């Protein structure tokens, strides 16, 4: 598997040579199939190679981990998917997982143990924060010095797992101006896609949730809305397009911002 001239190691190929990487990078459905979020996957892979991390992906062996099915109430499909994934990870003796998706992060960390899947799970914001702290990711302070960045908290990273600081500290390394929306951290408003809402028609109401959240982002005066979740990226980006603000205000994942600030 090659992305932007970087050869991404595949777990089966690594194992065939008797090697075992330290981390499994769980790409996730959005990171693999969504055209916009594929750019985030590429950005994170660039950072992994820049640091020299020992990792691999499952490639064609990766399937959905069942999170959307469980959120939608289809417990049987969830357990079938989860048990399949656990067997695949067991065959490669996977101990550590990194993922860019808070939904994948949450289900591997908090719900897979009930089925026998026990792993050290890290969200990419936590991993990138650690690399910044260790001096392995150094940014050019001139790139974003004239920009104002506001961060939208993903529900499954923030309220579900109490992680508010790591993404903000990564943004802090960019030397930009920062601001907050009125509803942030533990009181942040959902982007509108959580709980499998991404995959169903909107219910009756006066306003779409993502429009409410996008308006808060626009009212913050930020020129960049930073996200750390594929669902949030889709909903915020759609909101910016609906308001015809996509050229004035950009939506980037924190991994993309680091890549830009490092000139990779």
N, C-alpha and C positions, 0 to 999 in steps of 0.2 A: 504494500500500500504506500503510495507516494503522494504527498501534498506539498505544493510549492517547492518542489525539488528536495524535500526532506523525506527520507525513507522511514516510514512509521513501522516499528517492529510489531510483528504479529505473534501472538502467544504460541500458536501451534508451531510456527517456524523456529521460534526461540527454544521451545521444548524439544524439538527434533534434534537440536544440537546439544542437548543436555544442560541447557542454561535456564535460569529462573530469574526474571526481573524482580526488582523490589516492589514495584507498584503495578497494578492493573489500572489502566486508564479506561474507565467506563464511559464510552462516548455518548450513549443514550440515543433515543429515537430522533430527537430534534437535532442533535449534533451530527447525526449520520444522514438524515433525509431532508431536513428543512434548509432551503437554500441560504437563507439569511444566517441561521445559526451554524451552518458549516464554516462560516468565516470565523466564528468564535472558536470552533474546534481547531482550525488551522492556526489561529493566534496562540492558543494554549500550547499546541504542539511545538510551535516555534520557541516558546519560553522553556518548555521541557528540554529541548535540544540545546538551547543556549546555556542552560544550567548544567546539562550533562546528566540528567536523571535516568536511572535504570527503570524503564517501564516498557509495557507492551499493551496492545489492544487485542480484543478477541476477534475483530474483523467479522467475517460471516458467521461466526459462532455466537455473536452477541444477539440476543433477542430482547424484547421488552421485558422488564423485570416485573411487570404485573401491577405497577402502581396505579395507572388509570383505571384498571378493572376494579381494584379494591375501592378506590375513591368513588366509583360509580355504583358500588354495591354488589358487584359480581365476584363474590368470594371464591367460587369454584375456579373461575378462570385465573384469578390471582394466584391461588395456591398451585395450580398446574404450572403456570409460568415460573413462579418462584422456585419450585422444587426442581424444575429443569435447569434454571440458572445456577442453583446451588450445586447440582451435580457437575455442571461444566466447570465451575470455579474449583470444586473439589479435585477434579481431574488434573488441574494445574497447580494445586496446593496454594491457591491465592490467599494471602493474609492481609494485604493492604490494597485499598481501592481509593482512587481519586476520581471525582466526577465534577463536571461543571453545573449539573442540574440539581437544585435543592430537593426536588421530588425524589430523584434517585438516591441522593445523599440520605434523606430522611428514612426511606424504606429499607435501605441496606443497613443503616445504623440502628434503627429502632424496631423494625418489624420482621426482618429476616431472622434475627436470633431465635424467635419463637418457632421457626421451622428448621433450626439447626445451622443456619448460615451466620457464622460469627466472624466479623472482619473489623479491621481498623479502618474506618471510613473517614475520608477528608474531603471537604468541599474545596473547590479550587481557590476560593477567596482565602481560606485558611492556609492553604499551601503557599499561595503567592505572598501572603503577608509574612510568612516564615522566611521565604527566600529574600524578600525585601529587607527584613530585619537582619539577616545574615550577610547582607551586602552582595548577594549574588545577582540581584536585579537592580541596576543603576540607571536612573532616568536622566534625560536632559531637561533641566528646569525651565528652559526657554520655550519648550513645545506648547505647554498649556498655561503659561503664566498669565495670559490675557483672557483665559476662559473661566467661566464659572460652572462648576459641576454640582448637580444634585443627585443623590443616590436614592433609588426606590428599593425599599426592603422587601425581599421575597418572603412570603408567609412561612414557607417550609424551612427557610434558613433562619429567619428572625424569631417569630413567636413560637414556632414548633421546636426550635433547637437553641434559642437564646444567643444566636450569633449575629451581633450587630456591629462589632468593632472591626473585624478583619477586613471586610470590603472597604470600610471608611479609611482604614490605615493604608490600604493599597492606594486608594485615591489620594490620600495625603502625600504619598511619595511622588506624586506628579507635579507638586508645587503650583497647583492651580488655586483659584479661589473656590470656596465651597459654600454651599447653603443647604438648608433643610426645608422640607415641606412641613406644613403645620401638623400633619399626621405622619409621624415617623417612628422608627424603632418599634417598641411594643404596641404602639397605637397606630401603626401604619395601616393604610387602606390597601386591601387586596387589589391586584391588577384586574381582577375579574375572571381569571382563568382557572383558579384553584378548585379543588373538589370535583374535578372532571368537567367543570363548566366550559372548559376549552372545547369540548367535543359535543356540545349540545346547543340547541337553539336557546336564545335568551328568553327568560321568563317575562311576564308582563310587568311593566314599570314605567317610570317617567324618563329614566336615563340609564345608559349602559354604564357599568361600573368602571370600565377602562376609560370612558370619557371623563368621568368624575376625577379619576386619578391623573389623567393627562392634563386636565385643566389645573390641578394643583401644581403639577410640574411646571407648566407654562407660567403660572402666576409667581413661581419662585424666582423668575428672572434668569434662570440658568440657561446657558447655551448648549449644555450637554446633559442629558439624562443618563446616568450610569445604572446598569442593571447587572444582575449576576444569576439570571435564571432564563431559560429559553421561553417559558410561558410569559413571563413578565416582558421580555423583549418583544414578543409578538403583539401583546396587547398595547404596550406603550407606543410601539412603532405605528400600529394601526390608528391609535388615537391621534398621533402627530399628523398622519396623512389625512385623517378626517378633518382636522382643523387647518389643513394646508400649511403646516408649519415645519414639514420635514426638511426643508432647505435651511431654515433659520435655527432650528433646534435639532440636534442629532442624538440618537440613542445608540450607545455603545456598551458592550460588556467590559468589565474591568480588565480582562485579559487583552482585549483589543487596545484599550487605552495604554496599557503598559507597553505593548509592542510598538505603538506609535511613538511613545515617549522615549523608547530605546532605539528607534530607527532600525528595527529588525525587518 
